[in-house]
Amino acid sequence: MQSLITLSEIESAINFWRQRSPSVGEELRLCREASSLATAYARMIIEHRASLPLAELNETAQQAFRDWQTTINK
């Protein structure tokens, strides 16, 4: 598994999770996986970062990213 992830990879992972588990409720709440990745995505945009170490993501986001990566690499 890679240790550095890019903004476009996080965006792809978010889209994967949104497709797999669409937003729900009137507030269009994201699933847990997409939400955790969206937090990292927003932070990267605010901090003007093109990439970040996977270790900087919280545990939920790390697992969501790894699961997405495993799925696309099958």
C-alpha positions, 0 to 999 in steps of 0.5 A: 500500500502506498503511504502518500495519497493525492487529492485526486485519489481522495476525490475518487475514493469519495465518489466511489463511496458515494456511489456505493452508499448514496447520501441520505436524509433531507440533509443528504448526509454522506456515509461514514466512509465518504464523510471521513474522506471528505474531511481530509479532502477539505483540509487538503484544499484549505492547506493547499496540499496536493498530497498527504501521508496516509498516516495523517488520516483518521482510522476510518478514513484510512480504512475507507481509502484502503478498501477503495484502493483494494477494490480498484486494484482487483 
